[in-house]
């Protein structure tokens, strides 16, 4: 029986994925073969002419077939890199996106400006895989994070990731819908509240990539008719859980940022309201600070 070398297999599988219109076919082929062989991509090239045994060949073909049908790469491998760490992911949770790292970055910058001896208190609404909460906890040793999600399945994944990265003692995982998860609990006032809530509008659903709408959990994406089903309630309720001077950060679609800024301005509760661009130069986050008693009329700005 003729054998397949690593090089031959990579070429054949990447050509196949290209015909199936899968993005980055060569990279995908390398990642999946590395996963099958429990090695890294560099090792593939160090052993480019080495044969593949039949068991690994069969397993790899299964992985390639799954990807060719549109199943997300990170669900197949079971991991996703975020903030230079590996997080466990599966169909119970949304796959963390690179742009969401901006939430972590903003939280870290804000935390550095907090001059207080007590631990920094952070609330994340809709933690999903826990990637944001865990990343922040790893970077800020003197913080405690309350992380909520309406999905108990998602909280299970978040707990696994917190344990995996050794921060489970500083993250409180709570089941519930937005601020409703805190009802009946002696929750503190938080220095930072952040969220990447579902914000895809109904009219946008059909235009999503097939692998997103057919494989990722719809409740983690669907923001209702105009995409504001969760964003608006967060804006209305956050002030009750923020310290005076506390900071709110919300991720959303660029076209939603102006409306959210208007809601924050009209509330009269916030100042230093602004929009923050992502790494591609599009407004991705909206931020606001809860006014102190002597604060002046709020003004908005683009950052």
C-alpha positions in Angstrom: 0.0 0.0 0.0 1.5 3.4 -1.0 2.1 5.8 1.9 1.4 9.5 2.2 4.2 11.7 3.3 3.4 14.8 5.4 4.2 17.1 2.5 2.0 15.2 0.1 -0.8 15.1 2.5 -0.7 18.8 3.2 -0.7 19.6 -0.5 -3.6 17.3 -1.3 -5.7 18.4 1.7 -5.1 22.1 1.2 -6.1 21.8 -2.5 -9.2 20.0 -1.4 -10.1 22.7 1.1 -9.5 25.4 -1.5 -12.0 23.7 -3.8 -14.5 23.7 -1.0 -13.9 27.5 -0.6 -12.5 27.2 2.9 -10.6 30.3 4.1 -6.8 29.9 4.5 -6.8 26.3 3.2 -3.0 25.7 3.7 -2.9 27.1 7.2 -6.1 25.0 8.0 -4.5 21.9 6.7 -1.4 22.5 8.8 -3.3 23.2 12.0 -5.5 20.1 11.6 -2.5 17.8 10.8 -0.6 19.2 13.8 -3.6 18.6 15.9 -3.9 15.0 14.7 -0.3 14.3 15.3 -0.2 16.2 18.6 2.8 18.2 17.4 3.3 21.8 16.2 3.4 23.2 12.7 7.2 23.6 12.7 7.5 19.8 13.2 5.5 19.2 10.1 8.3 20.8 8.0 11.1 19.2 10.0 9.5 15.8 9.0 8.1 16.9 5.6 9.0 13.6 3.9 8.0 11.3 6.7 5.2 8.8 6.2 1.8 9.1 8.0 0.6 5.9 9.6 -2.9 4.6 8.7 -4.5 5.5 12.0 -3.4 9.2 11.8 -4.3 9.3 8.1 -7.8 8.1 8.9 -8.1 10.6 11.7 -6.8 13.5 9.7 -9.2 12.7 6.8 -12.1 12.9 9.3 -10.9 16.3 10.6 -10.5 17.6 7.0 -14.0 16.4 6.1 -15.5 18.2 9.1 -13.8 21.4 8.2 -14.9 21.1 4.5 -18.6 21.0 5.6 -18.1 24.4 7.4 -17.5 23.3 11.0 -15.4 26.0 12.6 -11.7 25.1 12.9 -11.6 25.9 16.6 -14.5 23.6 17.4 -12.6 20.8 15.7 -9.4 21.4 17.6 -11.2 22.4 20.8 -9.0 25.4 21.5 -8.7 29.1 20.5 -5.9 31.5 21.2 -6.9 34.7 22.9 -4.6 37.2 24.6 -1.7 34.9 23.9 -3.3 32.1 25.9 -5.1 28.9 24.8 -8.8 28.6 25.7 -11.0 25.6 25.5 -14.0 26.1 23.2 -16.8 23.9 21.9 -20.3 24.5 20.5 -21.6 25.5 23.9 -19.8 28.9 23.5 -19.0 31.5 21.0 -15.5 31.4 19.6 -13.6 34.4 21.0 -12.8 37.0 18.3 -9.5 38.9 18.1 -11.3 42.3 18.3 -12.7 41.3 21.7 -9.1 41.6 23.1 -9.8 45.3 23.1 -12.0 44.8 26.1 -9.1 43.3 28.0 -6.8 46.1 26.9 -9.2 48.8 28.1 -9.8 47.1 31.4 -6.1 46.8 32.1 -5.5 50.5 31.3 -8.4 51.5 33.6 -7.2 49.3 36.4 -3.8 50.9 36.4 -5.4 54.3 37.1 -7.3 53.0 40.2 -5.4 54.2 43.3 -6.9 52.1 46.1 -5.5 49.5 48.5 -8.5 47.2 48.2 -8.9 44.7 45.3 -10.2 46.0 42.0 -13.8 44.7 41.4 -14.9 43.9 37.8 -18.2 42.7 36.4 -18.4 40.9 33.1 -21.9 40.3 31.7 -22.1 37.4 29.3 -18.7 35.7 29.9 -19.2 32.8 27.5 -15.9 30.9 27.4 -14.5 33.1 30.1 -11.7 34.3 27.8 -12.1 38.0 28.8 -12.4 37.4 32.5 -9.6 34.9 32.7 -7.3 37.1 30.6 -7.9 40.1 32.9 -7.5 37.9 36.1 -4.1 36.7 34.8 -2.9 40.3 34.2 -4.3 41.9 37.4 -3.4 39.8 40.4 -5.3 42.1 42.8 -8.7 41.9 41.2 -11.8 40.0 41.7 -14.1 39.4 38.8 -17.8 38.5 38.8 -18.7 36.9 35.5 -22.3 36.1 34.5 -24.0 34.2 31.8 -27.5 33.0 31.2 -26.1 29.7 29.8 -25.1 27.2 32.4 -23.3 25.3 29.6 -21.2 28.3 28.8 -20.4 28.7 32.5 -19.1 25.2 32.5 -16.7 26.0 29.8 -15.7 29.3 31.6 -15.0 27.3 34.8 -12.7 24.9 32.9 -10.8 27.8 31.4 -10.5 29.5 34.8 -9.1 26.3 36.3 -6.8 25.7 33.3 -5.2 29.1 33.8 -5.1 29.0 37.6 -7.5 31.9 38.4 -10.6 30.1 39.5 -10.3 31.5 43.0 -10.6 35.1 41.7 -13.5 34.7 39.3 -17.1 34.3 40.7 -19.2 32.6 38.0 -22.9 33.4 38.3 -25.9 32.0 36.3 -28.4 34.6 35.2 -29.5 37.2 32.6 -27.4 40.4 32.7 -27.9 42.3 36.0 -30.6 39.8 37.0 -27.9 37.4 37.9 -27.0 39.7 40.8 -30.5 40.0 42.2 -30.6 38.5 45.7 -26.8 38.6 46.1 -24.8 41.0 48.2 -22.9 42.3 45.1 -20.5 45.1 45.5 -20.2 48.2 43.5 -17.8 47.6 40.7 -14.9 49.6 39.4 -15.4 48.3 35.9 -18.3 46.7 34.1 -17.7 45.3 30.6 -19.6 43.2 28.2 -19.5 41.7 24.7 -23.3 41.0 24.5 -25.2 39.5 21.5 -25.6 42.4 19.1 -26.3 40.9 15.6 -29.6 42.3 14.3 -32.3 40.1 12.8 -31.8 41.6 9.4 -28.0 40.8 9.5 -28.5 37.1 10.4 -28.7 35.7 6.9 -25.5 37.6 5.8 -23.4 36.0 8.5 -20.8 33.4 7.3 -22.3 29.9 7.0 -20.0 28.4 9.6 -21.1 31.1 12.2 -24.9 30.8 11.7 -24.9 27.1 11.4 -22.5 26.1 14.1 -22.0 28.8 16.8 -24.7 29.2 19.5 -27.3 31.7 18.2 -28.2 33.0 21.7 -24.6 34.2 22.0 -25.0 36.3 18.8 -28.7 37.2 18.3 -29.3 40.8 19.5 -33.0 40.9 18.5 -34.7 43.0 15.9 -32.2 45.9 15.9 -29.3 44.3 17.7 -30.1 46.3 20.9 -31.9 43.6 22.9 -29.0 43.4 25.4 -27.1 46.6 24.8 -29.9 48.9 25.8 -30.7 47.2 29.1 -27.0 47.2 30.0 -26.8 50.9 29.4 -30.0 51.5 31.5 -28.9 49.4 34.4 -25.1 49.6 34.7 -25.1 52.8 36.9 -26.8 50.9 39.8 -23.7 48.5 40.0 -20.9 51.0 39.3 -19.0 53.0 41.8 -19.0 56.7 41.2 -16.2 57.2 38.7 -16.5 53.6 37.6 -16.1 52.7 34.0 -18.4 50.9 31.5 -17.1 49.2 28.4 -19.4 47.7 25.7 -18.4 45.9 22.5 -20.8 46.2 19.6 -21.1 46.6 15.8 -19.6 49.8 14.5 -23.0 51.1 13.3 -24.5 50.8 16.8 -22.0 53.0 18.5 -23.6 56.3 17.9 -27.0 55.2 19.2 -25.4 53.8 22.4 -23.5 57.0 22.9 -26.8 58.9 22.6 -28.4 56.7 25.2 -25.5 57.3 27.6 -25.5 61.0 27.1 -29.3 61.4 27.5 -29.2 59.5 30.8 -27.3 62.3 32.5 -25.5 59.7 34.6 -22.3 59.4 32.7 -19.4 61.6 31.6 -16.2 61.0 29.6 -18.4 59.1 27.0 -16.5 57.9 24.0 -16.1 55.4 21.1 -13.0 53.3 20.8 -11.6 52.0 17.5 -10.6 48.4 17.0 -7.4 47.3 15.3 -9.0 47.7 11.9 -9.9 51.3 12.5 -13.6 50.9 13.1 -15.4 52.0 16.2 -16.0 48.8 18.2 -16.3 49.8 21.8 -18.3 52.5 23.7 -17.1 53.6 27.0 -18.5 55.9 29.7 -17.7 56.9 33.3 -20.3 57.1 36.0 -20.4 60.7 37.1 -19.3 61.8 40.5 -21.5 64.2 42.5 -19.6 67.2 41.3 -19.2 66.2 37.7 -20.1 68.6 34.9 -22.4 68.0 31.9 -21.1 64.9 30.1 -19.4 65.2 26.7 -18.8 62.5 24.2 -15.7 61.9 22.1 -14.2 59.5 19.7 -11.0 57.8 20.8 
